[in-house]
Amino acid sequence: GFRYYMVAECEFNSSKLNDIEFTESYYYNKLEFIRFSSSVGKFVGYTEVGIKNAERLNNGPEVITRRAQKERVCFHNVGVFTESALTKS
């Protein structure tokens, strides 16, 4: 069979918004073909299909939605994750 999946992650060194990076990567059969990174601010394609999709997504509302994810998802949850990890260590 074939496998398609997406991985979204928040990487952070502190709870400051500037120290947080949001990435969303899309894979097909273990090969990453497109990624959004908040530090780049747009989608980047790594395969022929990924490049075509990145161009389309960067010209649509999807890129604006992803840019907001850093604050909406990551920043909102960093305090929760940090506090939870510190209280259990």
Residue frames relative to the residue before (quaternion, step in Angstrom):
aa qw qx qy qz dx dy dz
G 1.0000 0.0000 0.0000 0.0000 0.00 0.00 0.00
F 0.4515 -0.6612 0.5295 0.2803 3.51 -1.35 0.10
R 0.2163 -0.7931 0.5628 0.0863 3.52 -1.14 0.64
Y 0.0087 -0.7679 0.6395 -0.0353 3.57 -0.85 1.06
Y 0.1817 0.7910 -0.5692 0.1314 3.58 -0.81 0.95
M 0.2866 -0.7385 0.5928 0.1451 3.52 -1.35 0.43
V 0.1169 -0.7688 0.6255 0.0634 3.54 -1.10 0.78
A 0.0787 -0.7730 0.6289 0.0267 3.57 -0.82 1.03
E 0.0331 0.8158 -0.5755 0.0468 3.57 -0.91 0.89
C 0.2279 -0.7185 0.6416 0.1422 3.47 -1.32 0.55
E 0.0685 -0.7791 0.6227 0.0224 3.59 -0.69 1.09
F 0.0890 0.8165 -0.5623 0.0961 3.56 -0.86 0.94
N 0.2913 -0.7354 0.5899 0.1620 3.53 -1.27 0.65
S 0.7734 0.0334 -0.0270 0.6324 3.55 1.27 -0.36
S 0.6077 -0.5667 0.4057 0.3808 3.55 -1.26 -0.01
K 0.4615 0.6604 -0.4593 0.3741 3.61 1.25 0.20
L 0.5762 -0.6282 0.4044 0.3314 3.57 -0.96 0.90
N 0.6532 0.5282 -0.3177 0.4398 3.62 1.02 -0.74
D 0.6900 0.4707 -0.2688 0.4796 3.61 1.19 -0.47
I 0.6141 0.5363 -0.3369 0.4708 3.58 1.28 0.21
E 0.0556 -0.7746 0.6285 0.0444 3.55 -1.07 0.79
F 0.1916 -0.7592 0.6153 0.0912 3.53 -0.97 0.97
T 0.0213 0.7824 -0.6222 0.0153 3.58 -0.89 0.92
E 0.0813 -0.7566 0.6480 0.0336 3.52 -1.20 0.70
S 0.0349 -0.8243 0.5636 -0.0414 3.57 -0.45 1.24
Y 0.2031 -0.7711 0.5964 0.0918 3.55 -1.06 0.86
Y 0.1174 -0.8121 0.5716 0.0005 3.54 -0.89 1.06
Y 0.0623 -0.7414 0.6648 0.0665 3.50 -1.27 0.55
N 0.8301 -0.0989 -0.0030 0.5488 3.57 -0.56 1.22
K 0.7245 -0.4790 0.2048 0.4514 3.55 0.87 1.14
L 0.6122 0.5250 -0.3539 0.4737 3.60 1.26 0.14
E 0.3339 -0.7346 0.5535 0.2063 3.56 -0.63 1.10
F 0.1065 -0.8305 0.5453 0.0408 3.56 -0.72 1.05
I 0.7970 0.0291 -0.0371 0.6022 3.60 1.22 -0.30
R 0.0269 -0.7970 0.6034 -0.0083 3.56 -1.14 0.71
F 0.1912 -0.7075 0.6624 0.1552 3.49 -1.26 0.65
S 0.0290 -0.7782 0.6274 -0.0027 3.56 -0.95 0.91
S 0.4542 -0.6999 0.4762 0.2778 3.58 -0.81 0.96
S 0.6227 0.5368 -0.3607 0.4405 3.62 1.09 -0.49
V 0.6728 0.4304 -0.2807 0.5323 3.60 1.17 -0.55
G 0.3167 -0.7960 0.4582 0.2370 3.58 1.10 -0.73
K 0.7639 0.2373 -0.1760 0.5737 3.57 1.24 0.32
F 0.5849 -0.5442 0.4609 0.3864 3.54 -1.37 0.09
V 0.1066 -0.7627 0.6355 0.0558 3.55 -1.13 0.76
G 0.2588 -0.7767 0.5584 0.1340 3.56 -0.86 0.99
Y 0.2449 -0.7907 0.5510 0.1062 3.56 -1.09 0.79
T 0.7260 0.2682 -0.1984 0.6013 3.57 1.30 -0.11
E 0.7117 -0.4278 0.3160 0.4589 3.58 -1.25 0.10
V 0.6713 0.4761 -0.2841 0.4919 3.57 0.93 -0.92
G 0.6545 0.5275 -0.3091 0.4448 3.59 0.97 -0.84
I 0.6423 0.5210 -0.3208 0.4616 3.59 1.00 -0.81
K 0.6518 0.5056 -0.3123 0.4712 3.58 0.95 -0.85
N 0.6813 0.4780 -0.2893 0.4730 3.58 0.92 -0.89
A 0.6175 0.5448 -0.3490 0.4474 3.60 1.00 -0.74
E 0.6424 0.5198 -0.3220 0.4620 3.58 0.95 -0.83
R 0.6644 0.5001 -0.2939 0.4713 3.57 0.93 -0.91
L 0.6989 0.4795 -0.2744 0.4543 3.59 0.85 -0.98
N 0.6582 0.5154 -0.3096 0.4531 3.60 1.03 -0.73
N 0.6990 0.4266 -0.2645 0.5094 3.58 1.24 -0.35
G 0.6736 0.4665 -0.2887 0.4953 3.58 1.28 0.13
P 0.7238 -0.4452 0.3085 0.4275 3.57 -1.29 -0.06
E 0.5057 0.6800 -0.4147 0.3316 3.61 1.21 -0.38
V 0.6528 0.5215 -0.3300 0.4393 3.61 0.95 -0.80
I 0.6361 0.5175 -0.3292 0.4681 3.61 1.04 -0.72
T 0.6286 0.5345 -0.3201 0.4655 3.57 1.03 -0.83
R 0.6844 0.4872 -0.2914 0.4575 3.60 0.88 -0.92
R 0.6142 0.5480 -0.3536 0.4444 3.59 1.02 -0.72
A 0.6713 0.4993 -0.2905 0.4645 3.59 1.07 -0.72
Q 0.5352 0.6598 -0.3966 0.3477 3.61 1.17 -0.47
K 0.5754 0.5995 -0.3828 0.4037 3.60 1.04 -0.70
E 0.7367 0.3889 -0.2278 0.5042 3.56 0.86 -0.94
R 0.6946 0.5043 -0.2870 0.4253 3.58 0.85 -0.97
V 0.7822 0.3112 -0.1675 0.5130 3.61 0.85 -0.91
C 0.7548 0.4221 -0.2382 0.4421 3.57 0.59 -1.15
F 0.7074 0.4667 -0.2799 0.4511 3.57 0.63 -1.13
H 0.6366 0.5453 -0.3156 0.4447 3.55 1.01 -0.84
N 0.7841 0.3667 -0.1760 0.4687 3.60 0.96 -0.84
V 0.4716 0.6904 -0.4500 0.3137 3.63 1.16 -0.30
G 0.6625 0.5083 -0.3112 0.4537 3.59 0.88 -0.88
V 0.6406 0.5233 -0.3153 0.4651 3.56 1.01 -0.82
F 0.6834 0.4817 -0.2873 0.4672 3.60 0.86 -0.96
T 0.6700 0.5082 -0.3030 0.4483 3.58 0.89 -0.94
E 0.6697 0.4957 -0.3005 0.4641 3.58 0.86 -0.94
S 0.6503 0.5211 -0.3097 0.4579 3.57 0.96 -0.85
A 0.6810 0.4805 -0.2917 0.4693 3.58 0.92 -0.87
L 0.6798 0.4973 -0.2985 0.4488 3.60 0.94 -0.82
T 0.6733 0.4920 -0.3115 0.4555 3.60 0.98 -0.69
K 0.7062 0.4459 -0.2673 0.4807 3.60 1.17 -0.42
S 0.6219 0.5612 -0.3541 0.4158 3.62 1.21 -0.18
